[in-house]
Amino acid sequence: LKFFSFYLNKIRLLLLLCIPVFSFASIEEAALEQANAYYRQGEAAKQRLLRQKAFNRALVQLKEIERQALPSQNQEKLDLALGNTYFQLEEYAWAILYYYRALNWNPNSQIARQGLEKAQLQLGLNPQTELPFLEQILSFDFWLPLPQRFALLFWSLILTFLALSLWIWIKRPLTKILALLFTIVSSFWLLTILLSSLLTPVEAVLIDSTGLYQEPDRQANQLSTNPLLPGFKVRVLATEKEGFWLKIKTPDGIIGYIPSQEIRLI
Amino acid sequence: MVRGIALLFLLFYAFSIAAQDITVEASINPSQTQNNPLSGTITITHPRSSLVDPGSFKMEAKSLNAAFVKQVQFSKQSSADDLIISIYHFELPAQSKGLYVLPSISVKIGDAVYHSYPTTYEVKEAGKTASSIQTAVRTKNDPKTGTPTLYLEAFVKGPTPVFPGQRMQLVYRIWYNRDIDLSVSSLPFLYVKELKKIGDEQIRDFQEGDFTVQEIIQEVEASQPGTFRLGPSVIEGYMYEMDEKGQKIYQTDPLRSEAPVQEIVVSPFPIENQPASFNGAIGKLNIQLTKPSSTTVLIREIIKLPIAISGASNLEDLHLPDLACQPGFSGFFAISDLPPPGQIEGQIKYFNVELAPLSSLTTAIPSLEISSFDPATQQYVIWRSTPIPLTVKAFPKQEKDKKMSQSEQEIDIAALWKNSEDQVDRIDLEAVYLSASDFDRSFIQTAAILWLIPFGALLLLLQLRLQNMWTAYQQKRKNRPMAPQLLKHALKEKDPQKALKALQQAFLTQIQEGRAPNPTLQQFLESIDAGLYGQNKDFLLEDMKKKAHVLFQEP
């Protein structure tokens, strides 16, 4: 009895820890319909003013939905919708930010890629290389998006635990081979996920142009005569001065500081 | 010369007074405000021989306290017949704002009682200069004729329709032909909240035939679109007449007048064809932009553009549109974040716009757009300045930076304006419409599945423990003594041969399981052998069983 009560307590604790993971907030259908309606109005508008008003309203609605959505929910389409709305409002830097976010959800999203290219074209930016080749290979994002890998890991873990259970009770060579095989498969998927997490850098998009400073201070020397342009994607290395400044690395490899208010994390 | 005239005037005044009888004049001092005690002065002109009884002052048959202030004599040489002026001061309780009549005040001078004439006085609202009409109206025509009448007229004087920023006048006219003390005055025009009041109400009185008309005008400005209902407005009061003693004699039935509700509709500015630069200016604007004296400037050198605007009906609220939002300014010029405040002189508002070119590629001050709404035609009127060519010189060290793309140098301001014209093309972008199911995300596609690892490991540990327990149980079961079971089986057996074999096996197993053999046991085993394999089969099985049972229990 002591033995069972010990394990029962552990299981109960695990279930309690799982509760936040399983809780999902529901997004109101009416709010989504309203956002869609405003977007349609904007698309149909023939006058600039009316179009801007409609898209602005759509944007307000979508931002509210974004505020309500939980990290555990799929926000790929929401990010796409926000990217499109910003694009329609000619806020291309913001559009780029949301297209990048959509690509984080699904690296193979064609809508996000097309929107991103168009927005970059509008700002006169060259399409930026996502990651160095080796990191691309190791991050596995282009092979298989992270959600799919999570699903595969889930099923392989289930099979692994079944095979190990079988081997515990029936110690035969076949059960041993099965357990070993599924353990290797599960470990592989877990490794890809861990590698993705470790190798995917923290990236951000500039929403306003800014100079690149040598020190986290506006009076410091600038590292480049040309300012960093809106829509530009950079790597964030560290935060400075209570988060008011960010240490970043440009795709050219220049490391410097920029005010955090000019940038948004992807 | 002046002294001479003044002397003559005093002499003439003294003689004229001397010719008069005893007079009593009472008045409330001017500039009295509500909720403060009222101070008044009684001026008595009398011969020195006729003494004033200070305790005899009465007003409306009630005693009045009056304090002596001073005496003024007309000549230095005093005689009994000389006229002197005695001045007394008195106070009345505080009253609310309005026009009042000071009744006749009586005083005993010598042997006779003299009365002052009733006079009017006004109690003003603290901090206000306009006379109040809300408690009393007093007719100017005298004598009063015709049926006593009190009539309230309320109307709105101004443009129709009204747009935000436009002003109008809310007007009350009170027609009356008698003196009336108002007991009810509900005049919502004066306390309107939905519209922005411009200054205090203006009050004037004028005569219209037999009627005295008091006109009250409150200027207001429409600040937001909407329909506002003001009223009904009501006044009610009692007509009165003064008797010979200066006392009011009121009519028993009140006079009442009610003006209907006035509805003010403030229309919103039409959205259709509204220019991007429109920021609420109303009227047909006349705009004068003065070109800068020099069109060759250095980078960051400030260029001043004086702009004079007239013709706006809301000149005070008129602001320049945000230049940073106009094509060709942002990125080319540094513009102050604060809009130029503007200064009104007469009917013209002057602005001083300051621009500083940021690049030597700036070739012109772009066309500046200012728009207004003309309520007469209900159309927007757009004014655009002509672009002013500009030569911006770079500082010497920046000369080499001039090599920029050709496209930037050829920015067509007209084309930029075209962009902000009404008609726009649809942007070719694949639309994404959201539904609630888009947010669905399978649990197994999230990092939450990592919880499966500790959970599964725990289950495996549990199984391992269970498996160990099972093995131990099996082992224990395997090591349990078999001899008692065999003996039990043997004791139940009926067949003698089988029973003996079973007993033999039970005792041998007992020995195998650790029992030390002793002579008694050996003897018993021999007897079993004899029973099994010997010639003599004559033995009692039941005795053998009893003996075996006893023997088995022995240590």
Interface residues (C-beta under 8 A of the other chain):
Chain A: F3 Y7 K10 I11 L14 L17 C18 V21 F22 S26 I27 E28 E29 L32 A35 N36 Y39 R40 E43 A45 K46 Q47 R48 L49 L50 R51 I65 A69 S72 Q73 N74 Q75 E76 K77 L78 L80 A81 N84 F87 Q88 I111 Q114 G115 K118 P147 Q148 F150 A151 L153 F154 W155 L157 I158 T160 F161 L164 S165 I168 W169 L190
Chain B: I271 E272 Q274 A276 S420 E421 D422 Q423 V424 R426 I427 L429 E430 A431 V432 Y433 L434 S435 A436 D438 F439 D440 R441 S442 F443 I444 Q445 T446 A447 A448 I449 W451 L452 I453 P454 F455 G456 L458 L459 L460 L462 Q463 L464 R465 Q467
